[in-house]
Amino acid sequence: MNHLKYLLLAVLTVFAASACSQNKSQNIMEKKKVLVVYFSATGTTRQVAKQIAKIADADICEIASAKPYSSADLDWTNKQSRSSVEMNNPKARPEIKAVSVDVSKYDYVFLGYPIWWDLAPRTVNTFIETANLAGKTVIPFATSGSSTIANSVAVLKQSYPNIKWQTGKLLNHVSEKEMEAWVSETIK
C-alpha cells in the first residue's frame, strides 16, 4: 500500500513539473517585447504607429529629425527642397534626435515611415545605422499617397542584409480589424 502511495505521489509530481514547464514556455512566448518606432513628417504615419502599438501592447518611439521638416522642406515638386535634395542623394543621412529606447531589449521592431520617392526617407536610414538592428526581426510599415511599400522594403533589405526583415505592409485606410489581424499574424 505504501508503494502505491509513493508511486501515485511520483506520478503527480511528474505531471505537476510538466504543467509548470508548459506554463513557463507559454509565459516566455507571451512576453515577447515589441517596439513600434516610426518617422512621421506630417503626422499620418504617427497615427498608424499609435494604432499598432495599442494592438500589440508595444512600446512606441518616434524617430525625430534634429531639424523638423517644414511644408517647404517637403515640397516634392521643388527640386531644391530639403526632402528632394536628401532623397536624390543615397548617402544623405539627416541628423536625428537621440532615440529614447534601447532597441536591443526588443524581440520585434515595427518600423514605420512615409514613402518618399518610392523609398523610405533617408531619416530612416540614419535611425537604422545608429540603432544596431542586426539580428532583430523588423517589420516595416508605411503610409503613402500613391506608392506601394514594395520598393522601399526591397531597398532596405538590400542595404541592411543583417536584419531579419519581414514582409512590409502599406497601411493606408486599413480597418482596425484588418490591422489587428496583420499585427497578430506578424508577431505570433
Contacts in CASP RR format, 6 or more apart in sequence:
PFRMAT RR
TARGET T0000
AUTHOR 0000-0000-0000
METHOD contacts of the structure
MODEL  1
MNHLKYLLLAVLTVFAASACSQNKSQNIMEKKKVLVVYFSATGTTRQVAK
QIAKIADADICEIASAKPYSSADLDWTNKQSRSSVEMNNPKARPEIKAVS
VDVSKYDYVFLGYPIWWDLAPRTVNTFIETANLAGKTVIPFATSGSSTIA
NSVAVLKQSYPNIKWQTGKLLNHVSEKEMEAWVSETIK
32 107 0 8 1.000
32 108 0 8 1.000
32 187 0 8 1.000
33 59 0 8 1.000
33 105 0 8 1.000
33 106 0 8 1.000
33 107 0 8 1.000
33 108 0 8 1.000
34 56 0 8 1.000
34 57 0 8 1.000
34 58 0 8 1.000
34 59 0 8 1.000
34 106 0 8 1.000
34 107 0 8 1.000
34 108 0 8 1.000
34 109 0 8 1.000
34 110 0 8 1.000
34 187 0 8 1.000
35 58 0 8 1.000
35 59 0 8 1.000
35 60 0 8 1.000
35 61 0 8 1.000
35 101 0 8 1.000
35 103 0 8 1.000
35 106 0 8 1.000
35 108 0 8 1.000
35 109 0 8 1.000
35 110 0 8 1.000
36 49 0 8 1.000
36 52 0 8 1.000
36 53 0 8 1.000
36 56 0 8 1.000
36 58 0 8 1.000
36 59 0 8 1.000
36 60 0 8 1.000
36 61 0 8 1.000
36 109 0 8 1.000
36 110 0 8 1.000
36 112 0 8 1.000
37 49 0 8 1.000
37 60 0 8 1.000
37 61 0 8 1.000
37 62 0 8 1.000
37 63 0 8 1.000
37 99 0 8 1.000
37 101 0 8 1.000
37 103 0 8 1.000
37 109 0 8 1.000
37 110 0 8 1.000
37 111 0 8 1.000
37 112 0 8 1.000
37 127 0 8 1.000
37 131 0 8 1.000
38 45 0 8 1.000
38 46 0 8 1.000
38 48 0 8 1.000
38 49 0 8 1.000
38 60 0 8 1.000
38 61 0 8 1.000
38 62 0 8 1.000
38 63 0 8 1.000
38 110 0 8 1.000
38 111 0 8 1.000
38 112 0 8 1.000
38 113 0 8 1.000
39 45 0 8 1.000
39 62 0 8 1.000
39 63 0 8 1.000
39 64 0 8 1.000
39 65 0 8 1.000
39 112 0 8 1.000
39 113 0 8 1.000
39 114 0 8 1.000
39 121 0 8 1.000
39 123 0 8 1.000
39 124 0 8 1.000
39 127 0 8 1.000
40 46 0 8 1.000
40 49 0 8 1.000
40 62 0 8 1.000
40 113 0 8 1.000
40 114 0 8 1.000
41 65 0 8 1.000
41 69 0 8 1.000
41 74 0 8 1.000
41 83 0 8 1.000
41 114 0 8 1.000
41 121 0 8 1.000
42 74 0 8 1.000
42 114 0 8 1.000
44 114 0 8 1.000
44 143 0 8 1.000
45 112 0 8 1.000
45 113 0 8 1.000
45 114 0 8 1.000
45 142 0 8 1.000
45 143 0 8 1.000
46 62 0 8 1.000
48 112 0 8 1.000
48 141 0 8 1.000
48 143 0 8 1.000
48 171 0 8 1.000
48 174 0 8 1.000
49 60 0 8 1.000
49 62 0 8 1.000
49 110 0 8 1.000
49 112 0 8 1.000
49 141 0 8 1.000
50 60 0 8 1.000
51 176 0 8 1.000
51 179 0 8 1.000
52 58 0 8 1.000
52 110 0 8 1.000
52 141 0 8 1.000
52 179 0 8 1.000
52 183 0 8 1.000
53 59 0 8 1.000
53 60 0 8 1.000
55 179 0 8 1.000
55 180 0 8 1.000
55 183 0 8 1.000
55 184 0 8 1.000
56 108 0 8 1.000
56 110 0 8 1.000
56 183 0 8 1.000
56 187 0 8 1.000
58 108 0 8 1.000
58 110 0 8 1.000
59 101 0 8 1.000
59 106 0 8 1.000
61 99 0 8 1.000
61 100 0 8 1.000
61 101 0 8 1.000
63 96 0 8 1.000
63 99 0 8 1.000
63 123 0 8 1.000
63 124 0 8 1.000
63 126 0 8 1.000
63 127 0 8 1.000
64 96 0 8 1.000
64 97 0 8 1.000
65 94 0 8 1.000
65 95 0 8 1.000
65 96 0 8 1.000
65 97 0 8 1.000
65 123 0 8 1.000
66 94 0 8 1.000
66 95 0 8 1.000
66 96 0 8 1.000
66 97 0 8 1.000
67 94 0 8 1.000
67 95 0 8 1.000
69 82 0 8 1.000
69 83 0 8 1.000
72 78 0 8 1.000
72 81 0 8 1.000
72 82 0 8 1.000
73 81 0 8 1.000
73 82 0 8 1.000
73 83 0 8 1.000
74 81 0 8 1.000
74 82 0 8 1.000
74 83 0 8 1.000
75 81 0 8 1.000
75 83 0 8 1.000
75 84 0 8 1.000
76 83 0 8 1.000
76 84 0 8 1.000
76 116 0 8 1.000
76 117 0 8 1.000
78 84 0 8 1.000
79 85 0 8 1.000
79 88 0 8 1.000
83 116 0 8 1.000
83 121 0 8 1.000
85 92 0 8 1.000
86 92 0 8 1.000
86 94 0 8 1.000
86 121 0 8 1.000
86 122 0 8 1.000
87 116 0 8 1.000
87 117 0 8 1.000
87 119 0 8 1.000
87 121 0 8 1.000
87 122 0 8 1.000
89 122 0 8 1.000
92 122 0 8 1.000
93 122 0 8 1.000
93 125 0 8 1.000
93 126 0 8 1.000
93 129 0 8 1.000
94 122 0 8 1.000
94 123 0 8 1.000
94 126 0 8 1.000
95 126 0 8 1.000
96 123 0 8 1.000
96 126 0 8 1.000
96 127 0 8 1.000
96 130 0 8 1.000
99 127 0 8 1.000
99 130 0 8 1.000
99 131 0 8 1.000
103 109 0 8 1.000
103 131 0 8 1.000
103 132 0 8 1.000
103 133 0 8 1.000
103 136 0 8 1.000
104 132 0 8 1.000
106 136 0 8 1.000
107 137 0 8 1.000
108 136 0 8 1.000
108 137 0 8 1.000
108 138 0 8 1.000
108 139 0 8 1.000
108 186 0 8 1.000
108 187 0 8 1.000
109 133 0 8 1.000
109 136 0 8 1.000
109 137 0 8 1.000
109 138 0 8 1.000
109 139 0 8 1.000
110 138 0 8 1.000
110 139 0 8 1.000
110 140 0 8 1.000
110 141 0 8 1.000
110 186 0 8 1.000
111 124 0 8 1.000
111 128 0 8 1.000
111 138 0 8 1.000
111 139 0 8 1.000
111 140 0 8 1.000
111 141 0 8 1.000
112 124 0 8 1.000
112 140 0 8 1.000
112 141 0 8 1.000
112 142 0 8 1.000
113 120 0 8 1.000
113 121 0 8 1.000
113 123 0 8 1.000
113 124 0 8 1.000
113 140 0 8 1.000
113 142 0 8 1.000
113 143 0 8 1.000
113 152 0 8 1.000
114 121 0 8 1.000
114 142 0 8 1.000
114 143 0 8 1.000
114 144 0 8 1.000
115 142 0 8 1.000
115 143 0 8 1.000
115 144 0 8 1.000
115 145 0 8 1.000
115 147 0 8 1.000
115 148 0 8 1.000
115 149 0 8 1.000
115 152 0 8 1.000
115 170 0 8 1.000
118 147 0 8 1.000
118 151 0 8 1.000
118 152 0 8 1.000
119 151 0 8 1.000
119 152 0 8 1.000
119 155 0 8 1.000
120 140 0 8 1.000
120 142 0 8 1.000
120 152 0 8 1.000
120 155 0 8 1.000
120 156 0 8 1.000
124 156 0 8 1.000
125 159 0 8 1.000
128 156 0 8 1.000
128 160 0 8 1.000
128 163 0 8 1.000
133 160 0 8 1.000
133 163 0 8 1.000
134 162 0 8 1.000
134 163 0 8 1.000
135 162 0 8 1.000
135 163 0 8 1.000
135 164 0 8 1.000
136 163 0 8 1.000
136 164 0 8 1.000
137 164 0 8 1.000
137 166 0 8 1.000
138 163 0 8 1.000
138 164 0 8 1.000
138 165 0 8 1.000
138 166 0 8 1.000
139 166 0 8 1.000
139 167 0 8 1.000
139 168 0 8 1.000
139 186 0 8 1.000
139 187 0 8 1.000
140 149 0 8 1.000
140 152 0 8 1.000
140 153 0 8 1.000
140 156 0 8 1.000
140 165 0 8 1.000
140 166 0 8 1.000
140 168 0 8 1.000
140 169 0 8 1.000
141 149 0 8 1.000
141 168 0 8 1.000
141 169 0 8 1.000
141 170 0 8 1.000
141 171 0 8 1.000
142 149 0 8 1.000
142 152 0 8 1.000
142 168 0 8 1.000
142 169 0 8 1.000
142 170 0 8 1.000
142 171 0 8 1.000
143 170 0 8 1.000
143 171 0 8 1.000
143 172 0 8 1.000
144 170 0 8 1.000
144 172 0 8 1.000
145 172 0 8 1.000
148 170 0 8 1.000
149 168 0 8 1.000
149 169 0 8 1.000
149 170 0 8 1.000
153 165 0 8 1.000
153 167 0 8 1.000
153 168 0 8 1.000
156 163 0 8 1.000
156 165 0 8 1.000
157 163 0 8 1.000
157 165 0 8 1.000
166 186 0 8 1.000
169 182 0 8 1.000
171 179 0 8 1.000
174 182 0 8 1.000
END
